[in-house]
Amino acid sequence: MVALTRRTNMLANTSPGFFDAAQAVAATNATAVCNDVRPCFACVLDEFGKDTKPERNQESERLFQLFSVLLTQYINTFGAAMLAAQGIATTINPGRKREKAVQPAEKYTAEEIAGLLRGFGMFYILFKVDAPTEVKDTWWQMSRQLADWMVKRKFVRADFHLSFAPCDDYVKINAVCAAGLINAAAEQDGSLEEDAHDMRCGDPFYVVSRVAVGKLWFLYSPSTGRCAEFGPVVVPTAVANFIKPGWGLDCKFLRVGNRWHIGKVEDVLPI
């Protein structure tokens, strides 16, 4: 069985799943205007930036602007694809015409995408953004500050709490079991590598978007810079008991006939 690496042990989750964690808002280069009593995600982040600006010096303001851009990119790509996979529809129509297409951050409320902020901190910042550790630490602090501010301003539920705490032993065991089942099935087959006529690998972690009995779907970044769903990928039926949407798998996909399989799981990132 696969043992969780140090990075997975450090970054896993005490909460039961991706959408039980926390999230808040994203920004666009231009301030969004919502034709709705509920402000869009982009508007909330814009208001947060203005409200807390007096607390920041020149350098921290620069880092905050980068934080806002990265959070927006995450929501408009991985976040939007995850929400679509979970069947969560947009509910806000921005109240002014745009020269550019309206982005997902402008079409959801903070509450509707409250689960994405944890994935932003534990997956996107860590594995998709090239920045010094101290800068990433600052962005984590900003994420928590944003979460607390949204609770105070009642943009999210009162019991909402964002945490990047390590996972408990139960979650770690589930992650190890899921990886072990997938790897055991690949080893038992024995011919996946030889029979495969296509392969997909290279991302540090592929994020699970949907879970069904005997099947998993994943998110990936095509050449367009957007984010798309990939699957179904065949896995042992018991895997559905251990893995949840939002978790990351460091693995290689092999296509045999018209079906995708996982050749080997190197690591699991519970989020």
C-alpha positions as CSV (number, residue, x, y, z in Angstrom):
1,M,0.0,0.0,0.0
2,V,1.0,3.6,-0.6
3,A,2.1,5.6,2.4
4,L,1.2,9.2,2.5
5,T,4.2,11.4,1.8
6,R,5.2,14.2,4.1
7,R,3.6,16.8,1.9
8,T,0.3,15.0,2.1
9,N,0.4,14.5,5.8
10,M,1.1,18.2,6.2
11,L,-1.7,19.4,3.9
12,A,-4.6,17.1,4.4
13,N,-8.0,17.9,5.9
14,T,-9.8,17.4,9.2
15,S,-13.1,18.1,7.5
16,P,-15.0,15.3,5.7
17,G,-14.8,16.7,2.2
18,F,-14.1,19.4,-0.2
19,F,-17.4,21.2,0.0
20,D,-17.4,21.1,3.8
21,A,-14.3,23.2,4.2
22,A,-14.5,26.9,3.3
23,Q,-14.3,29.5,0.6
24,A,-15.0,33.0,-0.2
25,V,-14.6,35.3,-3.1
26,A,-12.6,36.2,-6.2
27,A,-11.8,39.4,-8.1
28,T,-11.8,40.6,-11.7
29,N,-9.6,43.3,-13.1
30,A,-12.7,45.5,-13.3
31,T,-15.1,45.8,-10.4
32,A,-18.2,43.7,-11.1
33,V,-21.6,45.2,-10.7
34,C,-24.4,42.8,-9.7
35,N,-28.0,43.2,-10.6
36,D,-29.0,41.2,-7.5
37,V,-29.5,41.7,-3.8
38,R,-26.7,39.2,-3.2
39,P,-23.3,40.4,-4.3
40,C,-21.3,38.2,-6.6
41,F,-18.1,36.5,-5.5
42,A,-15.9,39.1,-7.4
43,C,-17.8,42.0,-5.7
44,V,-17.2,40.6,-2.3
45,L,-13.4,40.2,-2.8
46,D,-13.3,43.7,-4.2
47,E,-15.1,45.1,-1.1
48,F,-12.8,43.1,1.2
49,G,-9.7,44.6,-0.6
50,K,-11.0,48.1,-0.1
51,D,-12.1,47.5,3.5
52,T,-8.7,46.1,4.6
53,K,-6.4,48.3,2.5
54,P,-5.6,50.6,5.4
55,E,-4.0,47.7,7.2
56,R,-1.5,46.9,4.4
57,N,1.8,48.6,3.5
58,Q,3.1,48.9,0.0
59,E,4.6,45.5,-0.2
60,S,1.6,43.7,1.4
61,E,-0.7,45.6,-1.0
62,R,1.3,44.2,-3.9
63,L,1.0,40.7,-2.5
64,F,-2.7,41.2,-2.0
65,Q,-3.2,42.2,-5.6
66,L,-1.4,39.0,-6.7
67,F,-3.5,37.0,-4.2
68,S,-6.7,38.5,-5.8
69,V,-5.6,37.6,-9.3
70,L,-4.6,34.1,-8.4
71,L,-7.8,33.4,-6.4
72,T,-9.8,34.7,-9.4
73,Q,-7.9,32.4,-11.8
74,Y,-8.4,29.5,-9.5
75,I,-12.2,30.1,-9.3
76,N,-12.6,30.7,-13.0
77,T,-10.7,27.5,-13.9
78,F,-10.6,24.7,-11.3
79,G,-13.3,26.1,-9.1
80,A,-15.8,26.6,-12.0
81,A,-15.1,23.1,-13.4
82,M,-15.6,21.6,-9.9
83,L,-18.8,23.4,-9.3
84,A,-20.1,22.3,-12.8
85,A,-19.2,18.7,-12.0
86,Q,-21.1,18.8,-8.8
87,G,-24.2,20.3,-10.6
88,I,-24.0,23.7,-8.8
89,A,-25.5,26.2,-11.3
90,T,-24.7,29.9,-11.5
91,T,-27.4,32.1,-10.0
92,I,-26.3,35.7,-10.6
93,N,-26.5,37.8,-13.7
94,P,-24.1,40.7,-13.6
95,G,-25.9,44.0,-14.0
96,R,-23.8,45.6,-16.8
97,K,-22.7,44.7,-20.2
98,R,-19.0,43.7,-20.6
99,E,-16.7,43.8,-23.5
100,K,-15.2,40.6,-22.2
101,A,-17.2,37.4,-21.3
102,V,-18.5,37.3,-17.8
103,Q,-16.4,35.0,-15.6
104,P,-17.6,32.4,-13.1
105,A,-16.4,34.6,-10.2
106,E,-19.0,37.1,-11.2
107,K,-21.9,34.6,-11.4
108,Y,-21.7,32.9,-7.9
109,T,-22.2,34.2,-4.4
110,A,-19.6,33.7,-1.7
111,E,-21.9,31.1,0.0
112,E,-22.4,29.1,-3.2
113,I,-18.7,28.5,-3.6
114,A,-17.7,28.4,0.0
115,G,-15.8,25.2,-0.4
116,L,-13.2,26.4,-2.8
117,L,-10.9,28.4,-0.6
118,R,-9.4,25.4,1.1
119,G,-8.5,23.9,-2.3
120,F,-7.0,27.2,-3.3
121,G,-4.7,27.2,-0.4
122,M,-3.8,23.5,-0.2
123,F,-3.7,22.6,-3.9
124,Y,-3.5,25.6,-6.2
125,I,-1.0,27.8,-4.3
126,L,1.2,24.9,-3.3
127,F,1.4,23.0,-6.6
128,K,0.3,25.4,-9.4
129,V,2.0,28.7,-8.3
130,D,5.7,29.3,-8.3
131,A,6.5,31.6,-5.4
132,P,8.8,31.6,-2.3
133,T,7.4,29.8,0.8
134,E,7.1,33.1,2.8
135,V,4.9,34.5,0.0
136,K,2.7,31.5,0.0
137,D,2.4,31.8,3.8
138,T,1.3,35.4,3.4
139,W,-1.4,34.2,0.9
140,W,-2.6,31.6,3.4
141,Q,-3.0,34.3,6.0
142,M,-4.9,36.5,3.6
143,S,-7.2,33.5,2.8
144,R,-8.0,33.1,6.5
145,Q,-8.5,36.9,6.9
146,L,-10.9,36.9,4.0
147,A,-12.8,34.0,5.5
148,D,-13.1,35.7,8.9
149,W,-14.2,39.0,7.3
150,M,-16.9,37.2,5.3
151,V,-18.3,35.7,8.4
152,K,-18.3,39.1,10.1
153,R,-20.0,40.7,7.2
154,K,-22.5,37.8,6.9
155,F,-21.5,36.8,3.3
156,V,-21.2,33.2,4.5
157,R,-22.8,31.2,7.3
158,A,-21.9,32.1,10.8
159,D,-20.3,28.7,11.6
160,F,-17.9,28.9,8.6
161,H,-14.3,28.4,9.5
162,L,-11.3,28.1,7.2
163,S,-8.5,25.8,8.4
164,F,-5.4,24.4,6.8
165,A,-4.8,22.0,9.7
166,P,-3.4,18.6,9.1
167,C,-5.8,15.7,8.6
168,D,-6.7,13.3,11.3
169,D,-5.8,9.6,11.3
170,Y,-9.2,8.5,9.9
171,V,-8.8,10.7,6.8
172,K,-5.2,9.5,6.3
173,I,-6.3,5.9,6.5
174,N,-9.0,6.5,3.9
175,A,-6.4,8.1,1.5
176,V,-4.0,5.2,1.9
177,C,-6.8,2.6,1.4
178,A,-8.0,4.3,-1.8
179,A,-4.5,4.4,-3.2
180,G,-3.8,0.8,-2.1
181,L,-7.0,-0.5,-3.8
182,I,-6.2,1.2,-7.1
183,N,-2.5,0.1,-7.1
184,A,-3.5,-3.5,-6.2
185,A,-5.9,-3.6,-9.1
186,A,-3.2,-2.3,-11.5
187,E,-0.7,-4.9,-10.3
188,Q,-3.2,-7.7,-10.6
189,D,-4.0,-6.8,-14.2
190,G,-0.3,-6.7,-15.0
191,S,-0.7,-5.7,-18.7
192,L,-2.0,-2.2,-18.4
193,E,1.3,-0.6,-19.4
194,E,1.8,-3.0,-22.3
195,D,-1.7,-2.7,-23.7
196,A,-2.1,1.0,-23.3
197,H,-2.3,3.0,-26.5
198,D,-2.6,6.4,-24.8
199,M,-1.4,7.9,-21.6
200,R,-2.0,11.1,-19.5
201,C,0.4,12.3,-16.8
202,G,2.5,15.2,-15.8
203,D,0.4,17.2,-13.3
204,P,1.6,17.2,-9.7
205,F,-1.9,16.2,-8.6
206,Y,-5.1,15.5,-10.6
207,V,-8.1,16.7,-8.7
208,V,-11.1,14.4,-8.3
209,S,-14.2,16.1,-9.5
210,R,-16.8,13.3,-9.2
211,V,-17.0,9.9,-7.4
212,A,-19.2,7.0,-8.4
213,V,-19.1,3.2,-7.8
214,G,-16.2,1.9,-9.9
215,K,-15.5,5.3,-11.5
216,L,-13.7,8.6,-10.9
217,W,-13.6,11.8,-12.8
218,F,-10.7,14.3,-12.7
219,L,-9.9,17.9,-13.6
220,Y,-7.1,18.8,-15.9
221,S,-5.8,21.9,-17.7
222,P,-6.0,21.7,-21.5
223,S,-3.9,23.9,-23.7
224,T,-6.6,26.6,-23.8
225,G,-5.7,27.5,-20.2
226,R,-9.1,26.6,-19.0
227,C,-10.0,23.6,-16.9
228,A,-12.0,20.6,-18.1
229,E,-13.3,17.3,-16.7
230,F,-11.6,14.0,-17.7
231,G,-13.2,10.6,-17.3
232,P,-14.7,8.3,-16.3
233,V,-11.6,6.4,-15.1
234,V,-12.2,2.8,-14.1
235,V,-11.3,2.0,-10.4
236,P,-12.2,-0.8,-8.0
237,T,-15.8,-0.4,-6.7
238,A,-14.7,-0.1,-3.1
239,V,-12.7,3.1,-3.9
240,A,-15.9,5.1,-3.7
241,N,-16.0,4.4,0.0
242,F,-12.7,6.1,0.7
243,I,-12.2,9.0,-1.7
244,K,-14.0,12.3,-2.0
245,P,-14.4,15.0,-4.6
246,G,-11.7,17.6,-4.3
247,W,-8.9,15.2,-3.3
248,G,-5.8,15.1,-5.4
249,L,-4.1,12.0,-6.9
250,D,-0.5,12.0,-8.1
251,C,-0.9,9.3,-10.7
252,K,-0.6,8.2,-14.3
253,F,-3.7,7.4,-16.5
254,L,-3.6,4.6,-19.2
255,R,-6.1,4.1,-21.9
256,V,-6.8,0.5,-22.9
257,G,-9.4,0.1,-25.6
258,N,-12.1,2.7,-24.9
259,R,-11.5,2.8,-21.1
260,W,-9.2,4.8,-18.9
261,H,-7.4,3.2,-16.0
262,I,-4.9,4.4,-13.3
263,G,-1.5,2.8,-13.7
264,K,-0.2,3.7,-10.3
265,V,-1.0,6.2,-7.5
266,E,2.2,7.7,-6.1
267,D,0.5,10.0,-3.6
268,V,-2.9,11.2,-2.4
269,L,-3.7,14.7,-1.2
270,P,-7.0,14.8,0.8
271,I,-8.5,18.3,0.7
